[in-house]
Amino acid sequence: MLLLAPIDFINQLLLKFFSEPTISHVIWPFIQIGLVVTLVAGWVAYATYLERKISAFMQARLGPMRVGPWGLLQPIADGIKLLTKEDFIPEKADRWIFFFAPYIAVAAAFITFSVIPFGPDWAVITDINIGLLFVLAVSSVGVLALILAGWSSNSKYSLLGALRSSAQMISYEVAMGLSLIGALMFARTLSLSGIVGAQESDSVWYFVYQPLGFLIFLVSGIAENNRAPFDLPEAESELVAGFHTEYSGFRWSLFFMAEYAAMVIVSAVAVTVYLGGWYFPFVYRLTEAKGYHNLYVIVSLLIFLGKLSAVLYLYFWLRWTLPRFRYDQLMDIGWKWLIPSALINITLSALAIFVVQALDGWYGIKTIQSLANGLDLTASGKAIMIAMGLAGLGITGLLLARLNWRSRDFNLKSQRRNIKLVNVPQGKPAVRAVAPAASE
């Protein structure tokens, strides 16, 4: 009940033992960090359970049912198994790099949570003015962990998986970073809380203005997390298990802890930048405006978690729906489709903002309400921006179809013409066919 008590009551309790600056700058951050780490670790444990249950539902099965009621204790059994499993290091592996690589992956994922705004006020650990840049920079360090793990294992399968992961993650990081620029043009800040505040001020989610940017970011994020259908670095049908082939026990589980934590980060950034973060219409009026500040924070936190759950469900849905791409297809999607799409989206977004600003005041038309907290548009400005955002989808599709019309995987008509279902025999047969007898 202490965590559900009013914040002022907790502060008064802490003031009996610590000074006010110590509480603000040390105690509260430690409490928030402890809660986030505990909840994310719990999510990682039960994400495997949820994924198996969702896949079972899609395939008309029951999923885990043996350990505990409805199999709810299965993650605990899996954790005990991994902790007690033999942990070995290959004889000719680089021992220190092999040992530290999983911890680098987990640290890169968990550090990023320090700037994720789960809600207003005390629901965010810290808000820095370059929060989005910090997320992109620190999360990219996880690529190094995969490369180090594959190289230090002294195994050709692990090394191939590591090389695949480096090429894939670097390729899709470019598209991911470019896809965010369009939304930043509207928010005019790199602070994640500031981006949510800009959407709240404009009373709109940037997904409406940036449907193309949202799609590019989602696809790039799934590929960045090495999730199906982009799980080429750990393709078990080709590379045994990829970069973590030689790992076992607890160190093996750390890679998957980092993967599921990275899924939460990508989903949280998508929710924050494109789906309004904790903002939802009328919540502020019903809570904060009436003096219920803590209720406003709690409701906003639940809204954020609800949006986050919807995006995470998409991860599981795609894994059990789409087959794995070939590696050449993976690179084609990144370099021939997503990166050009992101560049076109930047151009169209800049053009749309220019048109809205040019129309403001023309023949009495008012399109811009304010520029104090991002681009705050009037109803007519929003209608123009939404129309241009939807038109951008069609324009981008036509341009990319024209650019890639000679691509082998895109031009299916020429492939169908070259397919021969039956090879027609050439020349005379070696043995002449015997005509059937009259009696037969």
N, C-alpha and C positions, 0 to 999 in steps of 0.2 A: 504493500500500500504506500510505501514511501515514495516510489517513483511516480505514483498517480496523484500525490499530494500537490498542492499549489507550489509554484516555484519559489514564491516569497517565503513560504514556510520552510522549505529546504535551505534557502539562503540564511534564514535566521538560525536554523539549527547548526549550519556550518560556521556561522560567525562566532559561535561560542568557542571554537577551536582554532580558527584561522582568521587572518586579516582579509579585508575585502579585496585588495589586489591579488592576493594569493588564491582566493576563491575564483575570481574572474579569469585569471590567466593560467592557473595550474589545476585546481580541483575540478572545475566544470569541464575543461577539455579532457582530463583523464576519465571522468565519468562518461562523457560522450564517446570517447574512443573505445572504452571498454564495452559499452553497449553495442556500438557498431561492429566491432570485431566479433563479439559473442553472437550477434544476430546473423552476421554473414557466415560465420563458421557453422551455425545451425542450419542456415539455408543450404550451404554446400552439402551437409550431411543428408538433408531430406530432398535436395534437388534430384539426386539419383533415384530416390523412391518415387518422386512425382513423375520423373521421366519414364520410369518403367511402368507406372500405373497408366499414364497417358498413352504410351505405346500399346499397352494391353487393351485399353479401351478402343483404340483405332483398329486393332486386329481381332476384336471380339474374344479377348482372353481376360483372365482375372489378374495377372501380374503377381507380385509378392503377396502371399497370404499365410505363410507358415509361421513366421516369427512375430508373435504378438497379435492382437486383434487387427484384422485387415492388413497384416504385415507391417504395422507401424513401427515395430522395433527392428526391422530389417537393417536400417542404417547403423544402428548401434552394434548389431552383430557384424556388419561389414567392417566397422571401425575396429572392433576387437580383433577380428581376423587380420587386418592389415598391421596392427600394432604388434601382434605376436608372430607374424610371418618372418621367415629368415631374410635378413638384409645383407646382401653380398655385393662386392665390388669386383668387376672383372680384373683379372690378374695384371694386364698391361694397360689398364685405364689410368688417366691422370687423376689421382685420388682426390686431391683437394678441389679441383674444378668439378669433378663428378659429385663430390659431397655438397658443394655450395650451390650448384645450379638450381635445384628445386627451391631453395630458400630465396634466391634472387627473384624467381618467378612469383612466389607468394608475396614477398615484400613489395614488389612493383605494383601488384594488384591492390594490396591493402592500403598502401600509402595514398593512393588516389582517392579513397573514400573521405579523406580529410576535408576536401573542398566540395563534395557532392551536397547540394542543398535538399535535404529530405523534407524540409518545411521551413516556415519562417522562424525568426528569433532563435530559441535554443535548440531547434531541430537541425541546425547546421553547425558543424564543428568550427569551421572558419570560412570566412568569405574574403577572397583576395581578388584584386582587380584584374588578374590574368588567370582566373580559375580555369577557363576552357583550355587555354594554352598549357597550363600545368597538367591537366588531365591527359592531353595528347602527348606531352613530353614524357611524363613518368610511365604511362602505360606502355609506351613503345620500348621501354627498357626490358619488358618481358620477352621481347624477341631475342635479346642477348642470352637469356637463360636457356631458351630452346637450342640455340646454336652451340652454346657451351656444353649442354648436356649431350648433344649428338656427337660433338667433336671429341669430348673427353672419354666417351665410352669405348673408343677404339674398335668400333664395329661399323662395317660398311652400310648396314641397314640404318643404324642410328645416324650416321653421317649424311646419308641421302635424305632422311627425314628432316634433319637440321637444315640442309641446304634448301630443301623445298619450303620449309617454314620461313626462312629468311627472305627468299624471293617473293613468296606469297604475301607475307605480312608487310614488307616494304612497299610492294605494288599497291596493296589495298589501303595502306595508310595515306597514300597520296590522294586517292579518291575520297577517302573519309574526311581529310582535312579540307579539301576543296568544296565538299558538299555543305560544310558549315558556314562558308563565307556568305552565302545568300541570306541566311537567317541573321548573321551578325550585321548585315547592312541595315536591317530593321531595328535590331536591339541597340546598336551603336555602343556596345560594351562587351568585354571579354569576361566579366564577372557572371558566374552562373546564377547567383541570386538576382543580379541586375537584369539578366535575360528574362527570368520569370517575372520580375517587376515590370519590364517593358510589355510583356504579353498581358499582364493584369491591367496595366494602364490603358492599353489599346483594346481590352476586352475581347481578345481573339487569340487563338493558338496559331503559331507560325506554320503549322502543318497546312493550314488553309492557304497561306500565301506561298508556301514552298513545298508543294506535293512532290515535285521532282527531287529536290534536295533531301527530303525525308526518305524517299525510296532508295536513293543512292547511299545515304548514310546507313540505312538498315542492312542493305546487301553487303556493303563494305565492312560493317561491324561484325556480321556473321562470319565473313571470310577472315577477318582479323582475329576472331576467337577460335579459328580452326574447327568450326562446327560444320556438320553435314549441311548441305552437299559440298562444302569446301574443306573437308577434313583430309586433304592430301598429305600433310606432314605425318599423319599417323595412320596411313592407309594400310590396314591390317592384311588386305588381300595382296598387297604388293611389297610392303616393307616390314612384315612381321608385326611391328607395333610402332614403327617410326622412331622418332628421336628418343623415346623412353623405353626402347626395347630391352636394354640391360638393367633397368631399374625394377625394384621389387619392394614390397612392404610399404613402410611409412613414406619413404622418399617418393615412391611411385604415386601415392595418394596426394602428395603435395602439388604435383603438376595438375591434377584434376581439381584440387582446391583452387589453384590459380585460375584455371579455365572457367570454372563456374563463378568465381568472383569477378573475372573479367566480363562475363556475360551480364552480371548485374551493373557493372560500370557502363558498358555500352548502352544498355537499356535505360539506365538513369540519365545519361547524357541525351539520349533520344527523347525521353520524357521531358527533360528540362528545357531543351532547345526548341522542340517542335510541338510538344503536347501540353505546354503551359506549366510544367512542373507541378507544384502543389495548388496552383490556381484552378478554381472551378467557380462558375457563375453563382452569385447570391450567397456564397459561403461567408464572405466578409461581412455582408449586411446582416446576416442572421447571428453572427457570433461576435466578432471584434467590434462592430459598430454599436453593439449593445453592452459592451464592457466585459465580455467573456473572452479574455485574451488567451488563457491556457486552453479553453475549449477550441478556439480558433486554430491554435497550433496543432492540437491533437487531430482535429478533423482534417486539416490540411495535410498532415502526415499520412493519415489513412487514405486520402485521395491520391497522394503520390504513390503509395504502395499499391493501390488498385491499378493505376496506370502502368506501374512497373511490372505487375503480375501479368497484365495483358501482353506486353511486349515479350516477356520471358516465355509465355505460352507459345508465342510465335516461333521461338527457337525450337521447342520440342515438336511442334506441328511440322515444321519444315524437315526436321531430321527424319521423321518417319513417313514422309511424303515423297521427297525428291531423291533420286539416285545420285551417287557421287559423280562429279564431273571428271573428265580426263584432265591431265595437267595442261595440255595445250588449250583446252577450252577455258580452264581457269585463268590462264594468262590473257587469253583473248577478251574475256569478260572484263577483266580489270583495265587493260590498256586500250582496247578498241571500243569499249562501250561505256564503262563507268567514268573514266577520266575525261573523255570528250564530253560526256553528258554533264559532268560537274562544271567544266569550263563553259559550256553553253548555258547552263543554269546561272552562272555568275553574270554572264553578259545579259541575259534576259532579265535578271533581277535588277541590275543597274539600270537597264532601259525602263523597266516598270517604275522604279523610284523616280527616274528623271521625268517620265510622263506625268506621274501624280504631282510632282513638284511644279512642273510647267503649267498644269491645268489649274493649280490653286490660284484663285483670283481672276481667272479668265472668264469674262462675261458673267461675273457674279458666282461662279462655281467655287465651292469651298471643299477642298479635299484633305487638307492637313489641319488637325486640331491643335497639336503641340509637338515640339521637338525636344522638350525638356527631359523626358524619360523614354528615349527611343522614338521611333516614328509612330506617332499617335494620329490615326487617320479618322476622318469623318465617315459617315455611312456611304457616301458616294465614292470616297477614296478607297474604302474597303472593297466595294463592288468592282471598281476598276482593277485593283490589285488581285482579287480572286480570279477575275476573268483572264487576266494576263498570266496568272500562275497556271490555270488549266490549259490555256492556249500553249504555254511553254511545253507541256507534255507532248502535244501533237507535233509542234515544231521540232523538238528534240528527236522524236521518233523518225520523222521524215529525213532530217539531216543525217542521222546515224545510219538509216537504211541506205541513203545515197553514198555515204562514205564507205560503208562495209559491204556494198553489193557484190563485190568480187570475192568476199571472204568465203572460204571453202565450207565452213559450217553454216553460213547464212544462205548461200545460193544452193538450195536443195534441188532445184529443177535440173541442173546439170548433173547432179549426182544420180537422180532417178533415171536419166537417159542412159547412163553407163552401167546400170545394174542389169545383169543377165541372170534370170532365175534358172534357166536350163542351158547348158552348153550343147549347141547343135553339132552332131558328129560330122566330121569332114572326111571326104574320100569314100572309097568302097569298103564294106565290111570284110574282115579277113576270112570269115566263114559264111558262105551263102546260106540264107535262111531256107529251111526245108519246108515245102508246102505240106499241110496236113493231109493225111490219107482220106480217101472218100468214105471209108467206114467210120472214121472219127467224126 
